[in-house]
Amino acid sequence: MHQLFSQVLSQRDLSRAGDLFSLEDSDIEDCLSQALDQIKNISCSPVSMHIYHAYLFKLIQT
């Protein structure tokens, strides 16, 4: 996996997420499936779901 993808996804370093748009397609084509799998795992984790539900609850209250 591209080092930047790994940093953003594995370490959840969102401060570098915008830098992903500067990568050439050819630099990341080989790792897209792996990156999508990690994104699925992150989004389905109990912590992510808890944060999502808390965010929705806050939106409903406003």
Summary of the structure (lengths in Angstrom):
residues: 62
radius of gyration: 14.3
end to end distance: 40.7
largest distance: 44.8
contacts: 125
relative contact order: 0.12
helix: 85%
strand: 0%
